[in-house]
Amino acid sequence: MFNDVERRRLLLRRIMEEGGLAFVNSTKLAEAGDVREAEAALEMAWEQLHSGPWDEVVSTWRDAYALACLLVAEIRFRSGELQEALRVLDMGLIMGGSLLRRELDASMENIAAMSTTTVVDGFRNTNGWSLESLDTWNLAEVLQVLPRRSLACKVVEKQPCLSLESFTCDYFLRSYPVIISDCIDHWPARKKWKKSDYLKKIAGDRTVPVEVGKNYLSSDWKQELITFSQFLERTKSNISPSNITYLAQHPLFDQIKELRNDIMIPDYCYAGGGEIQSLNAWFGPTGTVTPLHHDPHHNIFAQVVGRKYVRLYPESASQDLYPHTEFMLRNSSQIDLDNFDAKEFPRTANLEFFDCILEEGELLYIPPKWWHYVRSLSTSFSVSFWWRATSDLTPVK
């Protein structure tokens, strides 16, 4: 079930060089089936992952964590504890390094296949619900919750079935946003992701990281690790804004391959000799908010299920949007558009912007460094395709 022995040996040598003798000793006992030593190794690696800022964690310890997850999962699997094995492997995929990624994927595929055969029948007879059935749509009511001046400035252009050549010349090279419609209706996700039974069958027992609270700039914001089924139940109930739960900017499709098969990379992502950087999922109930910020890459944002309000400001407006000065938040604005204070941020009060309501089945192109604010107007499942242009193209002004 598990292989790549040489990779493990190389890793153990590197861990020894990092002072991880105790970890190496525990893994040797774990390989013989000692679950307590396997859990001990997992705990040692976990402590190293939390020894300082994430970007300063030595990559060897991320790989060590992945190895410990594999060892624990193997023992749990042999004991018939399939759900626990799935949970541990998911933690390895989420938190672990890349060295043993192939082993993690292979082990997950084997265990997930066995787990699915034991639970599919249970899902057939549940009272499944549709994501569409959770929401009603009333523009007048929506305007009451949107930021001031919404839909009263410049509307993002909308083009049906835009050719790659037209997209490149008229929007990509001009660094100009556009909505593209009628391009993803053939995706299996357009129908499948609306059904809770399907999502539970594919991912119900899988562990995913979620955000809880208003947004990542709020004092009440936190992160949790829960199963996808638990997340779906929270999405269905959507109790209060303070406990709103959002699966945000997570590489879900690297973790759960079956969902990756439901979507396709849009041709537009190859503009400028495009090189995909990441595919991220954004899934949550009505009212989730991504505060005003900008990203370094070209972005095709696919609205697969539901609808969202999006506001955009060009890169040229950056200084009038009061970026945070802290290094980790420099791409985020200090402005809370939902509670805008014109006295505190006077330069923003009459600043022009583009905005739109992104409908189900539409793509939105967001150029690099364009500031954007996003609010879910219904239960929403979106995918962002980030890519980097590799050819030397000069933007048209």
DRENKOL-88331 format. One record per residue (C-alpha): residue number from 1; residue in three letters; y negated, x, z. Coordinates in Angstrom, 1 decimal. Each point is the difference from the previous one (the first is absolute). Layout:
PT,pos,code,Y,X,Z
PT,NUM,ALA,Y,X,Z;
...
// end
This chain:
PT,pos,code,Y,X,Z
PT,1,MET,0.0,0.0,0.0;
PT,2,PHE,-2.4,2.9,0.8;
PT,3,ASN,-0.2,3.2,-2.0;
PT,4,ASP,-2.4,2.8,-1.0;
PT,5,VAL,1.4,2.4,2.6;
PT,6,GLU,-2.0,2.9,-1.3;
PT,7,ARG,-3.3,-1.9,0.5;
PT,8,ARG,0.9,-0.7,3.6;
PT,9,ARG,0.9,3.7,0.6;
PT,10,LEU,-3.3,1.1,-1.4;
PT,11,LEU,-1.8,-2.5,2.1;
PT,12,LEU,1.7,1.1,3.2;
PT,13,ARG,-0.9,3.6,-0.7;
PT,14,ARG,-3.7,-1.0,-0.4;
PT,15,ILE,0.2,-2.1,3.2;
PT,16,MET,1.3,3.0,1.9;
PT,17,GLU,-3.0,2.0,-1.3;
PT,18,GLU,-2.2,-2.7,1.5;
PT,19,GLY,1.5,0.3,3.4;
PT,20,GLY,2.4,-2.9,-0.4;
PT,21,LEU,3.1,1.5,1.6;
PT,22,ALA,0.6,-3.1,2.1;
PT,23,PHE,-0.3,-2.3,-3.0;
PT,24,VAL,2.5,2.1,-2.0;
PT,25,ASN,2.5,0.0,2.9;
PT,26,SER,-0.3,-3.8,0.3;
PT,27,THR,0.6,-0.5,-3.8;
PT,28,LYS,3.2,2.0,0.1;
PT,29,LEU,1.4,-2.2,2.8;
PT,30,ALA,-1.3,-3.1,-1.9;
PT,31,GLU,1.9,1.0,-3.1;
PT,32,ALA,3.1,-0.2,2.1;
PT,33,GLY,-0.8,-3.6,0.8;
PT,34,ASP,-1.9,0.3,3.4;
PT,35,VAL,-2.5,-2.8,-0.2;
PT,36,ARG,-1.9,1.1,3.1;
PT,37,GLU,-0.7,3.4,-1.6;
PT,38,ALA,-1.0,-1.7,-3.2;
PT,39,GLU,-2.5,-2.1,1.9;
PT,40,ALA,-1.2,3.1,1.8;
PT,41,ALA,-0.7,1.8,-3.2;
PT,42,LEU,-1.9,-3.1,-1.3;
PT,43,GLU,-2.1,-0.1,3.1;
PT,44,MET,-0.8,3.7,-0.3;
PT,45,ALA,-1.1,-0.3,-3.6;
PT,46,TRP,-2.0,-3.2,0.9;
PT,47,GLU,-1.9,1.9,2.7;
PT,48,GLN,-0.9,2.7,-2.6;
PT,49,LEU,-1.3,-2.6,-2.4;
PT,50,HIS,-2.4,-1.2,2.8;
PT,51,SER,-1.1,3.4,1.2;
PT,52,GLY,-3.3,-0.2,-1.8;
PT,53,PRO,-1.9,-1.5,-3.0;
PT,54,TRP,2.5,-1.1,-2.7;
PT,55,ASP,-1.4,2.3,-2.6;
PT,56,GLU,0.6,3.0,2.3;
PT,57,VAL,3.7,-0.7,0.6;
PT,58,VAL,2.2,2.8,-1.3;
PT,59,SER,1.9,-1.3,-3.0;
PT,60,THR,3.2,1.4,1.4;
PT,61,TRP,-0.1,-2.4,2.9;
PT,62,ARG,-0.4,-2.9,-2.4;
PT,63,ASP,3.2,1.1,-1.7;
PT,64,ALA,1.6,0.5,3.4;
PT,65,TYR,-0.8,-3.6,0.8;
PT,66,ALA,1.6,-1.2,-3.2;
PT,67,LEU,3.1,2.0,0.8;
PT,68,ALA,0.3,-1.5,3.5;
PT,69,CYS,-0.4,-3.5,-1.5;
PT,70,LEU,2.9,0.8,-2.4;
PT,71,LEU,2.2,1.1,2.9;
PT,72,VAL,-0.8,-3.0,2.2;
PT,73,ALA,0.5,-2.4,-3.0;
PT,74,GLU,3.3,1.6,-0.9;
PT,75,ILE,1.4,-0.5,3.5;
PT,76,ARG,-1.4,-3.6,0.3;
PT,77,PHE,1.5,-0.8,-3.4;
PT,78,ARG,3.4,1.2,1.1;
PT,79,SER,-0.3,-2.2,3.1;
PT,80,GLY,-0.7,-3.0,-2.2;
PT,81,GLU,-3.7,-0.3,1.1;
PT,82,LEU,-1.3,-0.6,-3.5;
PT,83,GLN,-3.5,-1.3,1.0;
PT,84,GLU,-0.6,2.9,2.4;
PT,85,ALA,1.0,2.4,-2.7;
PT,86,LEU,-2.4,-1.7,-2.4;
PT,87,ARG,-2.8,0.2,2.5;
PT,88,VAL,0.5,3.7,0.7;
PT,89,LEU,0.2,0.8,-3.7;
PT,90,ASP,-3.2,-1.9,-0.7;
PT,91,MET,-1.7,2.1,2.7;
PT,92,GLY,1.2,3.1,-1.8;
PT,93,LEU,-1.5,-1.3,-3.3;
PT,94,ILE,-3.3,-1.0,1.6;
PT,95,MET,-0.5,3.1,2.3;
PT,96,GLY,2.3,2.7,-1.3;
PT,97,GLY,-0.7,2.8,-2.5;
PT,98,SER,1.2,0.3,-3.6;
PT,99,LEU,2.7,2.6,0.2;
PT,100,LEU,2.8,-2.5,0.9;
PT,101,ARG,-1.5,-3.0,-1.8;
PT,102,ARG,2.9,-0.2,-2.5;
PT,103,GLU,2.5,-0.2,2.9;
PT,104,LEU,-2.2,-2.7,1.7;
PT,105,ASP,-0.2,-2.0,-3.2;
PT,106,ALA,3.8,0.2,-0.6;
PT,107,SER,0.9,-0.9,3.6;
PT,108,MET,-2.4,-2.9,0.0;
PT,109,GLU,1.4,-1.3,-3.3;
PT,110,ASN,3.5,0.1,1.3;
PT,111,ILE,-0.8,-1.6,3.3;
PT,112,ALA,-2.4,-2.6,-1.4;
PT,113,ALA,2.6,-1.1,-2.5;
PT,114,MET,2.5,-0.6,2.8;
PT,115,SER,-2.6,-1.7,2.2;
PT,116,THR,-1.0,-2.3,-2.9;
PT,117,THR,3.5,-1.2,-0.6;
PT,118,THR,0.2,-1.1,3.6;
PT,119,VAL,-3.2,-1.9,0.2;
PT,120,VAL,-0.6,-1.5,-3.4;
PT,121,ASP,2.0,-3.1,0.8;
PT,122,GLY,-2.1,-0.5,3.1;
PT,123,PHE,-3.2,-0.1,-2.1;
PT,124,ARG,1.3,-2.5,-2.5;
PT,125,ASN,-0.1,-2.8,2.5;
PT,126,THR,-3.2,0.8,1.8;
PT,127,ASN,-3.1,-2.1,-0.4;
PT,128,GLY,-1.7,2.4,-2.3;
PT,129,TRP,-3.7,-0.4,-0.6;
PT,130,SER,-2.3,0.9,-2.9;
PT,131,LEU,-3.0,2.2,0.5;
PT,132,GLU,-1.9,-2.4,-2.2;
PT,133,SER,0.6,-2.9,2.4;
PT,134,LEU,-1.8,1.7,2.8;
PT,135,ASP,-3.5,-0.3,-1.4;
PT,136,THR,-2.5,-2.5,-1.3;
PT,137,TRP,-2.9,1.0,-2.3;
PT,138,ASN,-3.5,-1.3,0.3;
PT,139,LEU,-2.9,2.2,-1.4;
PT,140,ALA,-2.7,-1.7,2.2;
PT,141,GLU,2.0,0.8,3.1;
PT,142,VAL,0.8,3.6,-1.2;
PT,143,LEU,-3.7,0.7,-0.5;
PT,144,GLN,-0.5,-0.8,3.7;
PT,145,VAL,2.1,3.0,1.1;
PT,146,LEU,-1.0,2.5,-2.7;
PT,147,PRO,-2.8,2.6,0.6;
PT,148,ARG,-3.6,-1.1,-0.8;
PT,149,ARG,-1.1,-0.1,-3.6;
PT,150,SER,3.7,-0.2,-1.2;
PT,151,LEU,0.4,-1.2,-3.6;
PT,152,ALA,-3.8,0.1,-0.4;
PT,153,CYS,-0.5,3.4,-1.6;
PT,154,LYS,1.9,1.6,-2.9;
PT,155,VAL,3.4,-1.3,-0.9;
PT,156,VAL,2.8,2.4,-1.0;
PT,157,GLU,0.8,-0.3,-3.7;
PT,158,LYS,3.3,-1.7,-0.8;
PT,159,GLN,2.0,0.9,-3.2;
PT,160,PRO,3.3,-1.5,-1.1;
PT,161,CYS,2.8,2.4,-1.2;
PT,162,LEU,-2.4,2.9,-0.3;
PT,163,SER,1.3,2.8,-2.3;
PT,164,LEU,0.5,3.4,1.5;
PT,165,GLU,-2.6,1.4,-2.6;
PT,166,SER,-2.6,-2.6,1.0;
PT,167,PHE,0.7,0.6,3.7;
PT,168,THR,-0.4,3.7,-0.4;
PT,169,CYS,-3.2,-0.1,-2.1;
PT,170,ASP,-1.8,-2.9,1.6;
PT,171,TYR,0.9,0.3,3.7;
PT,172,PHE,2.0,3.1,0.9;
PT,173,LEU,-2.5,2.5,-1.7;
PT,174,ARG,-3.0,-2.0,1.3;
PT,175,SER,1.4,-0.2,3.5;
PT,176,TYR,-0.5,-3.7,0.0;
PT,177,PRO,2.1,-2.7,1.7;
PT,178,VAL,1.8,-2.7,-2.0;
PT,179,ILE,2.5,-2.8,0.7;
PT,180,ILE,2.9,-0.1,-2.5;
PT,181,SER,2.0,-3.3,-0.2;
PT,182,ASP,3.2,-1.1,-1.7;
PT,183,CYS,1.7,3.4,0.4;
PT,184,ILE,2.6,-0.3,2.8;
PT,185,ASP,1.4,-3.5,-0.4;
PT,186,HIS,3.3,1.6,-1.1;
PT,187,TRP,0.4,1.9,3.3;
PT,188,PRO,3.0,-1.4,2.0;
PT,189,ALA,-2.3,0.3,3.1;
PT,190,ARG,-2.2,-2.7,-1.3;
PT,191,LYS,2.6,-2.6,0.9;
PT,192,LYS,2.4,1.8,2.4;
PT,193,TRP,-2.7,1.1,2.5;
PT,194,LYS,-1.1,-3.6,0.6;
PT,195,LYS,3.3,-0.9,1.7;
PT,196,SER,0.6,1.1,3.6;
PT,197,ASP,3.8,-0.3,-0.5;
PT,198,TYR,-0.1,2.6,-2.7;
PT,199,LEU,-2.2,2.4,2.0;
PT,200,LYS,2.3,-0.4,3.1;
PT,201,LYS,3.1,0.6,-2.1;
PT,202,ILE,-1.4,3.2,-1.5;
PT,203,ALA,-1.9,1.4,3.0;
PT,204,GLY,0.5,-2.2,3.1;
PT,205,ASP,1.7,2.6,2.1;
PT,206,ARG,-2.2,2.9,-1.1;
PT,207,THR,-2.6,1.5,2.3;
PT,208,VAL,-3.6,0.2,-1.3;
PT,209,PRO,-3.4,1.2,1.5;
PT,210,VAL,-2.6,-2.7,0.4;
PT,211,GLU,-3.6,-0.2,1.2;
PT,212,VAL,-1.0,-2.5,2.7;
PT,213,GLY,-3.6,-1.0,0.6;
PT,214,LYS,-3.1,-0.6,-2.1;
PT,215,ASN,0.1,3.3,-1.9;
PT,216,TYR,0.4,3.7,0.5;
PT,217,LEU,-3.6,0.5,1.1;
PT,218,SER,0.2,-2.6,2.8;
PT,219,SER,0.6,0.9,3.7;
PT,220,ASP,2.9,-2.4,0.3;
PT,221,TRP,1.9,1.4,-3.0;
PT,222,LYS,3.5,1.4,0.5;
PT,223,GLN,3.1,0.8,-2.0;
PT,224,GLU,3.5,-1.2,0.7;
PT,225,LEU,3.5,0.5,-1.5;
PT,226,ILE,1.8,-3.3,-0.5;
PT,227,THR,2.7,-1.4,-2.3;
PT,228,PHE,-1.1,-1.6,-3.3;
PT,229,SER,1.4,-3.4,1.3;
PT,230,GLN,-2.2,0.3,3.0;
PT,231,PHE,-2.9,0.7,-2.2;
PT,232,LEU,0.7,-3.0,-2.1;
PT,233,GLU,0.1,-2.3,3.0;
PT,234,ARG,-3.4,1.4,1.2;
PT,235,THR,-1.4,-0.7,-3.5;
PT,236,LYS,1.3,-3.5,0.1;
PT,237,SER,-1.5,-0.8,3.4;
PT,238,ASN,-3.2,2.1,-0.4;
PT,239,ILE,-1.0,-1.0,3.6;
PT,240,SER,-3.4,1.7,0.6;
PT,241,PRO,-2.4,2.5,-1.6;
PT,242,SER,0.5,2.4,2.9;
PT,243,ASN,3.8,0.2,-0.7;
PT,244,ILE,-0.1,-0.2,-3.8;
PT,245,THR,2.7,2.2,-1.3;
PT,246,TYR,-0.3,1.9,-3.3;
PT,247,LEU,2.4,2.2,-1.9;
PT,248,ALA,-2.8,2.1,-1.5;
PT,249,GLN,0.0,3.1,-2.3;
PT,250,HIS,3.7,0.7,0.6;
PT,251,PRO,2.3,1.7,-2.6;
PT,252,LEU,2.4,-2.9,0.3;
PT,253,PHE,1.5,0.5,-3.4;
PT,254,ASP,1.1,3.6,0.8;
PT,255,GLN,1.7,-1.4,3.1;
PT,256,ILE,1.5,-3.2,-1.5;
PT,257,LYS,1.2,0.7,-3.5;
PT,258,GLU,1.0,-3.6,-0.7;
PT,259,LEU,-3.7,-1.1,0.2;
PT,260,ARG,-1.0,2.9,-2.2;
PT,261,ASN,2.2,-1.5,-2.7;
PT,262,ASP,-2.1,-3.2,0.0;
PT,263,ILE,-3.1,1.7,-1.3;
PT,264,MET,-1.0,2.3,-2.8;
PT,265,ILE,-2.7,2.7,-0.3;
PT,266,PRO,-2.8,-1.5,-2.2;
PT,267,ASP,-0.8,2.0,-3.1;
PT,268,TYR,-3.6,0.3,1.1;
PT,269,CYS,1.2,2.5,2.7;
PT,270,TYR,0.6,2.5,-2.8;
PT,271,ALA,-3.7,0.1,-1.1;
PT,272,GLY,-1.3,3.6,0.0;
PT,273,GLY,3.6,1.4,0.0;
PT,274,GLY,0.6,-1.9,3.2;
PT,275,GLU,2.2,1.4,2.8;
PT,276,ILE,1.1,-2.5,2.6;
PT,277,GLN,-1.0,1.0,3.5;
PT,278,SER,1.3,-2.9,2.0;
PT,279,LEU,1.2,-3.7,-0.1;
PT,280,ASN,-1.0,-1.9,3.2;
PT,281,ALA,0.7,-3.5,1.2;
PT,282,TRP,-2.6,-2.3,1.6;
PT,283,PHE,1.7,-3.1,1.4;
PT,284,GLY,-1.5,-2.4,2.6;
PT,285,PRO,-1.3,-3.5,0.9;
PT,286,THR,-3.3,-1.6,-0.7;
PT,287,GLY,-2.9,1.9,1.6;
PT,288,THR,1.2,3.6,-0.2;
PT,289,VAL,-2.9,2.3,-0.7;
PT,290,THR,-0.3,3.5,-1.3;
PT,291,PRO,-3.5,1.2,1.0;
PT,292,LEU,-2.4,1.6,-2.4;
PT,293,HIS,1.3,3.5,-1.1;
PT,294,HIS,0.7,2.1,-3.1;
PT,295,ASP,3.1,1.9,-1.3;
PT,296,PRO,0.3,3.2,-1.9;
PT,297,HIS,2.2,-1.3,-2.8;
PT,298,HIS,-0.1,-2.5,-2.9;
PT,299,ASN,1.5,-3.2,1.2;
PT,300,ILE,1.7,-3.0,-1.8;
PT,301,PHE,0.2,-2.6,2.7;
PT,302,ALA,2.6,-2.7,-0.9;
PT,303,GLN,-0.3,-3.4,1.6;
PT,304,VAL,3.7,-1.1,-0.1;
PT,305,VAL,-0.1,-3.0,2.4;
PT,306,GLY,-3.0,-1.9,1.3;
PT,307,ARG,-3.7,0.8,-0.4;
PT,308,LYS,-2.6,2.4,1.4;
PT,309,TYR,-3.8,0.4,0.1;
PT,310,VAL,-1.1,3.5,-1.0;
PT,311,ARG,-3.5,1.5,0.2;
PT,312,LEU,-0.8,3.3,-1.7;
PT,313,TYR,-3.0,2.4,0.2;
PT,314,PRO,-0.3,3.0,-2.4;
PT,315,GLU,0.2,3.6,1.2;
PT,316,SER,-3.7,0.3,-0.5;
PT,317,ALA,-0.6,-2.4,2.9;
PT,318,SER,1.8,2.2,2.5;
PT,319,GLN,-2.9,1.1,2.1;
PT,320,ASP,-1.3,-3.6,0.3;
PT,321,LEU,3.4,-1.0,1.4;
PT,322,TYR,-0.2,2.2,3.1;
PT,323,PRO,3.3,1.9,-0.1;
PT,324,HIS,1.5,1.1,3.3;
PT,325,THR,-0.7,3.6,0.9;
PT,326,GLU,3.4,0.7,1.6;
PT,327,PHE,2.3,2.0,-2.3;
PT,328,MET,2.9,-2.5,0.0;
PT,329,LEU,-2.3,-3.0,-0.7;
PT,330,ARG,-2.4,1.5,-2.5;
PT,331,ASN,1.3,-2.3,-2.8;
PT,332,SER,-0.7,-3.1,2.2;
PT,333,SER,-3.3,-1.7,0.5;
PT,334,GLN,-1.5,-0.8,3.4;
PT,335,ILE,-1.0,-3.4,-1.4;
PT,336,ASP,2.0,-3.0,1.1;
PT,337,LEU,-0.6,-2.4,-2.9;
PT,338,ASP,1.4,-2.9,2.0;
PT,339,ASN,-2.7,0.5,2.7;
PT,340,PHE,-2.7,1.7,-2.0;
PT,341,ASP,-3.1,1.2,2.0;
PT,342,ALA,-2.9,0.5,-2.4;
PT,343,LYS,-2.2,1.6,2.7;
PT,344,GLU,2.6,2.7,0.7;
PT,345,PHE,0.8,0.6,-3.7;
PT,346,PRO,-3.2,-1.0,-1.9;
PT,347,ARG,0.9,2.0,-3.2;
PT,348,THR,3.0,-2.2,-0.6;
PT,349,ALA,-1.6,-3.4,0.4;
PT,350,ASN,-1.0,-0.5,-3.6;
PT,351,LEU,2.3,2.5,-1.7;
PT,352,GLU,1.6,-1.3,-3.1;
PT,353,PHE,3.8,-0.2,-0.3;
PT,354,PHE,2.8,-1.4,-2.1;
PT,355,ASP,2.5,-2.5,1.4;
PT,356,CYS,2.7,-2.4,-1.0;
PT,357,ILE,2.8,-2.2,1.1;
PT,358,LEU,3.1,1.8,-1.2;
PT,359,GLU,2.5,-2.7,-1.0;
PT,360,GLU,3.8,0.2,0.0;
PT,361,GLY,1.4,2.0,-3.0;
PT,362,GLU,-3.2,2.0,-0.6;
PT,363,LEU,-0.7,3.7,0.1;
PT,364,LEU,-3.2,1.6,1.3;
PT,365,TYR,-1.1,3.5,-1.1;
PT,366,ILE,-1.9,1.8,2.8;
PT,367,PRO,-1.4,3.3,-1.1;
PT,368,PRO,0.1,3.0,2.3;
PT,369,LYS,-2.6,0.1,2.8;
PT,370,TRP,-1.0,-3.6,-0.6;
PT,371,TRP,-0.5,-1.7,3.4;
PT,372,HIS,2.0,-3.1,0.5;
PT,373,TYR,0.5,-2.7,2.6;
PT,374,VAL,3.1,-2.3,-0.3;
PT,375,ARG,0.8,-3.3,1.8;
PT,376,SER,3.1,-2.2,-0.5;
PT,377,LEU,-0.8,-3.6,-0.8;
PT,378,SER,3.7,-1.0,0.2;
PT,379,THR,3.3,1.5,0.9;
PT,380,SER,-0.1,3.0,-2.3;
PT,381,PHE,2.3,2.7,-1.3;
PT,382,SER,-1.8,2.7,-2.0;
PT,383,VAL,0.9,3.5,-1.4;
PT,384,SER,-2.3,2.9,-0.6;
PT,385,PHE,0.8,2.5,-2.7;
PT,386,TRP,-2.0,3.3,0.7;
PT,387,TRP,-0.1,2.5,-2.8;
PT,388,ARG,-1.7,3.3,-0.7;
PT,389,ALA,-1.3,0.8,-3.5;
PT,390,THR,1.3,3.3,-1.2;
PT,391,SER,-1.9,0.4,-3.2;
PT,392,ASP,-3.6,1.3,-0.1;
PT,393,LEU,-1.8,-3.2,-1.0;
PT,394,THR,-3.8,-0.3,0.4;
PT,395,PRO,-1.1,-3.4,1.4;
PT,396,VAL,-2.4,-1.9,-2.2;
PT,397,LYS,-3.2,-0.9,1.8;
// end
